Amino acid sequence: MTDVLKNIYLDHAATTALSEKAFQAMQPYLREQFGNPGGIYSYGVQAKKAVNRSRKKIAALLEAQANEIYFTSGGTEADNWAVLGTVTTALRKRMMESQAGTCGESIHVITSSFEHHAVLECMRWLENWGVEVTYLQPTREGYITPLQLEKAIRPNTLLVSVMMVNNEIGTIQQVKDLAKVAHTYGVVFHTDAVQAVGHIPVSVQELQVDMLSAGAHKFGGPKGIGFLYLRQGIQTDIFMHGGGQERGRRAGTENVAGIVGMAAAMEDAVSKIEYQDLNALCEKSSLSILRNGFWKDISETIEGVEVNGSMGARMPGNLNVLIRGVDSEALLLHLNHEGICASGGSACTSSASDASHVLRAIGRSEEEAKQSIRFTLGEENTREELTYAVKKLADAVAHLRKLR
Ligand SMILES: *Cc1c(COP(=O)(O)O)cnc(C)c1O
């Protein structure tokens, strides 16, 4: 190994580096083209044009209409808007009905128990407002089945929100089939596609979803920018009140450089998706081959290891491993010492010692969840880096097991 001091970054589901294309595209808008898109002078007009070009580009990549794309501060905001906006619209209607003495019925929402916190915490908040929430339990493999969804739908179900790709175990849901079930019963369907966009084919025509969230920093774009796809005609409240930007639905001066960077990153990422067929992508893409080799090395070198979730319909770069008898937090510290970045059974909140709700949802015990570690590979990772990582991983595991 020539360059051991360089970090080996195996945490691409947490965030990605800004792509060269995005960086180049953003530069003019950070300094020379600083105008407010709301201005009528040429600086403003240039900025507005850049925002609209980006909107068109993103819409085309998703097979959506440009006026169905709303820029947000990221995936979290898009999720909050989709879930809370849809429910508050219905709550307002119900309030007016009860004032008219016609006593509206309660509102029911369906989600899964292994959503990202950006969706889960919205659901918890809604429960405080008297909204009934059903949390579908994924199978041990990490999937929500259309039949399971169908059984949970009630006459008062308003919204279903199920993520397209799980951020911890990388399993890919059959969003098209789930949306179809929801629509059969006249229920609105949202998907958190933050881990999917730019990595696997995502077309709103194909999926027939009503709302879809994405965040740029998961596909080589800048942090703090994302979008919500909102199908025309879907009733969702204004989420940010103010100056009327985003066609009056999401106020705040546009993050022009961020928007331009996101569009450039998405175009670049989508152009690099190796197969349009999902099975081919999961089995034959260079990232899945790299990941499979990594797993083969780990399983041949270290005893007592198991993959969390199915290896079938799964993100090519994702490997979430249970390493029995090894506390993942201690392991991560050892790996960090060797310049290897990965994440534990409680992604996102690196300080939280709570066991991952995702791993618990797929039937792992609290102990197993705390002995699990997530590696998410990206296109710049090499076979050489992974060979080195396996060696260091094996050393750390042996060391930690000896201490027990
Ligand atoms: C990262 C992530 C989010 C949050 O997106 P931000 O842009 O970081 O706010 C939401 N959902 C999933 C599945 C994610 O991976």
The ligand as a Gaussian input file, in Angstrom:
#p B3LYP/6-31G(d) Opt

LIG

0 1
 C      -29.681000      11.584000       3.824000
 C      -31.090000      11.159000       3.789000
 C      -32.127000      12.056000       4.082000
 C      -31.858000      13.474000       4.509000
 O      -31.396000      14.242000       3.443000
 P      -30.587000      15.609000       3.728000
 O      -30.395000      16.190000       2.350000
 O      -29.305000      15.210000       4.367000
 O      -31.449000      16.458000       4.577000
 C      -33.422000      11.597000       4.002000
 N      -33.687000      10.330000       3.653000
 C      -32.730000       9.444000       3.351000
 C      -33.087000       8.060000       2.945000
 C      -31.395000       9.827000       3.406000
 O      -30.439000       8.943000       3.137000

